[in-house]
Amino acid sequence: MAKSRRANLVGLAATATLLLMIATLIYWSFIRPSIGAPKNRRALTAFASEVRIGDSQVSIRETFETSLGSSSIRFVEYDSDCWAFKTPLEFGSGNWILVVSFDNGNVDGVGFRTADSLKGKPGNAPADRVLESSRSRWKNRFGPIWES
């Protein structure tokens, strides 16, 4: 009888440990990133407002390092003509991506997209800003130009 009681306690402890590990994984993967989402979106929006059409890649990189370098916003260089600045992953692909496109090393378009699609604009994101001469290239790569 003592052996079965001990086996039950070991099984209970193993189950409790497993549930705690699962709860911790869920918290760190899905809940915690969503808690910081509004702050990250505000920071990314503020950074986007500093990016001007015609700015050089060097100045954009310097502005990022100065204003967001120590934040949880990540910089990704897709290629020499397209950079992205991403908020941390959120459950349901709710994280925002700031896309900055370049023509000859200068900004020609700035817009927000979702993790689901580079052609979909997240709700409440600012309008896209695209140089008139680059509109067709922007539409081919990032979909419609969202005006509001």
N, C-alpha and C positions, 0 to 999 in steps of 0.2 A: 504494500500500500504506500509506503514511503517513497518507493521508486516512481510510482505513477504520479504522485503529487509533485515530486521533483521534476519529472518530465513535463508535467503541465505548466509548472512555473518557467521552465526553460523555453517551452513553446510560446508562452505568453510574453516573455521578455523578448524573444526573437521577433514576434509579431509587432510588439510595440516599437521596437527598434526600426523595423522595416517601415512602419507607418510614419514614424518620425522622419526617416530619411526621405520618403515620398513627399511629405508635407514641406520639408525644407527645400526640396527640388522645385516643387510647385511655386513656393514663395519666391525663391531667387530667380526663377525662370519667367514667371508670368506676373505675379502681383507686384513685386518691388519695382520692376521697370515701369509699370503703369502708374505707380504713385508719383514718380518723378517726371512723367510725360508732359504735364503742362509747363513745368519749369524748363525742360529741354526744348519744347516747342517755342516758348518765348525767347530763349537764348538764340535759337536758330533763326527765328524771325528778325530779331535785332541784328544779328550778323548779316542776314540777307539785305537789310536796309542799308548797310554800309557798303555793299557791293554795287558798284555803278557800271552801267554800260560804258565800255571803253577802257575800264581798268585793266592793268596788266596782270598776268599770272603771278608775277613776283609780289605785286601789291596785295593781291587776294590772299596769297599764302601768308604774308606778313600780318595782315589783318586777322586771319584765322588764328595764327599763333599767339597774337596779342590778346584777342578777345575770347577765344574759345579753346586755346591750346591745352589748358588744364581741365577742361570739362569732359563730360562723357560723350560729346559729339565727336564722331569719327570722320576723318578725311579719307576719301578714296579717289584715286586718279584712274578713271576708266581708260582714258587714252589722252593724248596731248590736247585734244579738243573738248574734253568733257570731264569735269570734276564733280564729285558729289560730297555732300556733308550730311551725315546720317545721325539721327537720334538713336538711342539704344533700342534694340528689338522689343516689341510689345506683342502681346497675345493678339491674334487676329490681324497681324500685319498692319497695326495702327501707327507704326513709327513713320515719321516724316523724313523725306530726303530732299535736300536743297540741291538742285541741279544747276550747275554753272557751265555754260558752253562758251567756247572761245573760237575766234576766227583770227588767224595770224597772231596768236598770243594775247589777244585782247577780248574782254568779255563782250559777247554779243547776245547773250540770253541768260535769264535767271528765272527759275520757277520751282515750285514745290511739287513733289510727287509722293506717292505712297510706296511702301515696300512691295505691295502687290503688283504694281504696274508703273512703269515710267510714263505711262500715258494717262494716268488718273490723278486728279488733284485732290488732296485731302480737304475735308470740310474746314471752313474758317481760315484757310491759308490765303495769304495775299495773292493778288493777281500776278500773272507772269509778266515779265518785262523782257521784250525781245526787240532787237534792232530790226527796223523795217526790212532791210536788205537780207536779213537772215531768217525771216519768217517761214519760208518754204522748207528750208533745211531743218528748222526746229520742229515743224509739224511732222516731217518724215521720221524724225528720231524720237520725239517726245509726245506726239499726238497733238490734239488741239491746243491752241493758245488760250489759256483760261484768263478771261478779262476781269473776273471778280470772284 
